[in-house]
Amino acid sequence: MNFKIILSILLICTVVIPSAFAQEDTIPDWVKGIAGWWSEDKISESEFINAMEFLISQKIITPSIVTELQNQVNELQGKLDSAQKRISSLEQQLSEFGTIPSDVSDVSEPDLSTEKGIAAAWSKDQITDTEYITSMQKLIDEGKIAPFDGTQDEYNPNQPIPVWIKNNANWWVNGGVDDDGYRESIIYLYKNGILRNSLN
């Protein structure tokens, strides 16, 4: 039973139910069925209200049901609060691990003239994977990045980039790894054919 249904029944019961109505221990299944039809738009709001008024007039819905529904609302609210705290905790952990960039401030125009500027813009999603590879390749072609040793797979700059490489770029920008640690990511891109040595 969702919040809309619970709160609607609570409102109807609170306004209309006389205090002399008999007590019930449980909500009949067919009462829940009416609420379900309303939540699925199988009956109109006026039909739902009419059904609730009938249940009240027949003393099927009583003050004890209001208490039960209130308990359900409190229980659901408690679960919601707990889930929100868990989400906040996970976001904090991700931020500490560098998956969510937190220490690099946004800039209107990313600096793509240096390797670190490119890495910073990419880690903040200011440029796409394709733009990252294109910018890095330009630095390689201009001789601003040292050439690579060893062989590489067939050149294909359009293939997907592993997520860990973007995380590594974020850590490098924020001091989490040194230059050599980041260089390993670039070597990986070269060996897998995503980057190539300068053609000059």
N, C-alpha and C positions, 0 to 999 in steps of 0.2 A: 504494500500500500504506500503510495508516494505522499509527499508533503502536502500537495494540493488537496488530495482526498482527505487526509487526516485533519488538516486545518479547517476544511469546509464542514466536516461532520462536527468538529469541536464547536464551530461557530453556531451551527444549527441547534446543537444540543444545549449550548449555554443559553441561547436566547429563548428557546421554545419550551424546553423540558420543565414541567412542574416538579417541585421537590417531592411530591407524594408518589411519583412513579415507582414501580417495583424495581428491585435490584436484579441484574443479570450477571453471571460470572464470565460469560464468553460472548463474543460477537458471532451470531449465526453465519454460516458460510454463504448463504444466499444474500445476506446484507453486504458482505464483501464483494459478491458478484455484481451487485448494483453499482457499487463504487468503481469496480473494474470496468464496467461498460461505459461509465461516464468518462473515466480516464482515457479510454480508447475512442471517445467520441461516437460511441454507438447509441447513446441517448443524449438528449439536450440537457442544459443546466436546469431548465424548468421541470423537466421530467425527473431529474435527479432530486431536486428539492421536493417535488410532490411525493416521491418515493420515501424520502426521509421524514416528511410530515406524517405520512401514513404509518411509518414505523414508530414514530413518537406517539401518535394517537392510540396505537395498539399496545403501547407500553413495552415495545420490543427494544427500543433504544432508551436507556435509563441513565441516571447519573453515574452509575458504576462504570459504564462504557466510556463516559467522558474521562474518568480517571485512568482507565486502561489505555485509551488513546493518548492521553497526556504522557503517560509513562513511555509509550512507544516513541513519541516525539522527543522526549528527553534522552532516550537511549540512542536514537538516530543522531541527535545533535552531538552526543558524546562521541560517537563513532566518527562523525564528520570532523570534530575538533582534533581527535587523535590522528586522523588521516592527514589533516593539514599540517600538524606538527611534524609528522613523518616526512611529508613532502619537503617542508622547509629544511629539515635535517639533511635529506638527500641532496638538495640543491647546494647546501653549504659544503658537503663532502665533495661534490663534483667540482665546485669552484676551487676548493683547495687542491684538487688533483690537476687542475688546469683544463678540464673539459669545457668549463664555462669561463671564458676570459673575463677576469675581474679587475686586473691591475692596469690594463691598457686603455686609456681614454680614447673615445671616438674623436675622429677628426673629419672635417668636411671633405678634404681632398687627400686621399692616401698618397704617401710618398713612395713611388715605384722606381726611384732612381738608385736605391741601394737594396742589398739583399735583406737586411733587417727590416727596412721599410716595407718591402713586399711581404715578408713573413708576418709583420704586425697587421697589415691590412687584411691579409688572408685569414689570420686567426680570429679577427673580429667580423668576418663575413662582409667586409667592405668590397672585396673582389671575389669572383667565382674561382673554382678550381682551374678552369680554362685560362682565365686571366692570370692566375698565379703562374701556371706553366709558361704562358707566353712571355710574361715579365721576366721570369727566371732565365728563359732561353735567350732573351735579349741581352741580359747581363753576361751570359756565357759567350755569346757571339761577339760582344764588345770587349772580351778579355778581362772583365771585372770579376769573374769567378774562375779559379784555377781549373785547368782541364782535368779530365778523369783518366785513370788508368784502367786497363782491363777491357774485356769485350762486353757487349751489351746485346740484349734481345733486339728483335726487329723494331725499328723506330715507329712508335705509335703514340703521339702525345695526347690522343683523345681517350685513352683507357682510364678507368677509375683510379683515383688516388686513395690508398688506404687511410683510414681515419687516424691511425696512430701518427702519421706524418704531420697532419695538421695540429694534433696535440703537441707534438715535438716542436713545431714552429712556435706555438704559444709559450711553451716552457722556455725556449731559447730567448724569445723577446723579453720575458719576465725574469730571466736569470736562473731558471730552473735547470737548464743544461748548458754546457759550454759550447764553444764554437765547433770543437771536434764532434761533440754529440749531435749537433744539428747537421754537420757535414755528412754524417752517416746517412741521414734521411735523403740528402741530395744524391749521394752515391747510389742509394737504392733506386731512386727515380731514373738515374742514368742506366744502371744495369738492366732495368726492366723496360728500357726503351721509351720512357716517357720524356726524358731529356736526352740531348745528344751533345757531343763536343762541337765546338765551333767549326763551321765549314771553311773558315778562312785559313 
